[in-house]
Amino acid sequence: MRKSSWVILIVIAVLTIVLVVMNISSPPKLTGEEEIHVLLDNAGLAVEHKNIRAALSCVSDDYQDLAGNDYDQLRVLTIRALRSADRYHVTLDANSIHIDGKQANVELQVSVAVADLGGGEHAVFSGPMVLTLKKKPARSWLIIPTEKWMKTSKTNNPLAGGGLG
C-alpha cells in the first residue's frame, strides 16, 4: 500500500475514535419540553445580559406576530428596548407546553422589570403570553446537522410593540 493510503486510513480511524468518544461522553438527549425550558432560560438570560445576538438566536427568520412585526422589525424593537434601560429582570414561567411533532405552543407568564439606579425595580410588562415554536434546522459545531426550537410567533406583546419579544 502507498504511504498516502495509510495516512488516509489513520485519519479516518482517528476521526472515528473522536466521534465515538464524543458520543459516549455527551450528555443525555433532552426531551422536547426540556429543550424548550432551556430555550426560555437562555432567552431570559440574554435579555438580562443585554446580549442582542443571543436573544435573537431564539427567533426564526420567518417570525410574524399579531402586531404585524416580522424578524427585522423585532430586531430593531429589541435593540431599542435593550438600549433604553441599564438592566432588565426577566421572569418566564411556562404554564403549559403542548408539543405536536415539530411545532409547540407554550403558554407562559412573563414579567419584565427595569432596574432603577437606586436598586429598585419597576414593572414594564407583566402578563400571559403564548409562543409558537417550531423545530428548525441548525448546525452543531458548524457542521453537524441538528434541529433546535425557534420562536415563530407570539401573542400578548410586552413593551407595546414587541420589544424584548
C-alpha positions, 0 to 999 in steps of 0.5 A, spaced: 500 500 500 502 507 498 504 511 504 498 516 502 493 510 503 495 509 510 495 516 512 488 516 509 486 510 513 489 513 520 485 519 519 479 516 518 480 511 524 482 517 528 476 521 526 472 515 528 475 514 535 473 522 536 466 521 534 465 515 538 468 518 544 464 524 543 458 520 543 459 516 549 461 522 553 455 527 551 450 528 555 443 525 555 438 527 549 433 532 552 426 531 551 422 536 547 419 540 553 426 540 556 429 543 550 424 548 550 425 550 558 432 551 556 430 555 550 426 560 555 432 560 560 437 562 555 432 567 552 431 570 559 438 570 560 440 574 554 435 579 555 438 580 562 445 580 559 443 585 554 446 580 549 442 582 542 445 576 538 443 571 543 436 573 544 435 573 537 438 566 536 431 564 539 427 567 533 426 564 526 427 568 520 420 567 518 417 570 525 410 574 524 406 576 530 399 579 531 402 586 531 404 585 524 412 585 526 416 580 522 424 578 524 427 585 522 422 589 525 423 585 532 430 586 531 430 593 531 424 593 537 429 589 541 435 593 540 431 599 542 428 596 548 435 593 550 438 600 549 433 604 553 434 601 560 441 599 564 438 592 566 432 588 565 429 582 570 426 577 566 421 572 569 418 566 564 414 561 567 411 556 562 404 554 564 403 549 559 407 546 553 403 542 548 408 539 543 405 536 536 411 533 532 415 539 530 411 545 532 409 547 540 405 552 543 407 554 550 403 558 554 407 562 559 407 568 564 412 573 563 414 579 567 419 584 565 422 589 570 427 595 569 432 596 574 432 603 577 439 606 579 437 606 586 436 598 586 429 598 585 425 595 580 419 597 576 414 593 572 414 594 564 410 588 562 407 583 566 402 578 563 400 571 559 403 570 553 403 564 548 409 562 543 409 558 537 415 554 536 417 550 531 423 545 530 428 548 525 434 546 522 441 548 525 448 546 525 452 543 531 459 545 531 458 548 524 457 542 521 453 537 524 446 537 522 441 538 528 434 541 529 433 546 535 426 550 537 425 557 534 420 562 536 415 563 530 410 567 533 407 570 539 401 573 542 400 578 548 406 583 546 410 586 552 413 593 551 407 595 546 410 593 540 414 587 541 420 589 544 424 584 548 419 579 544 
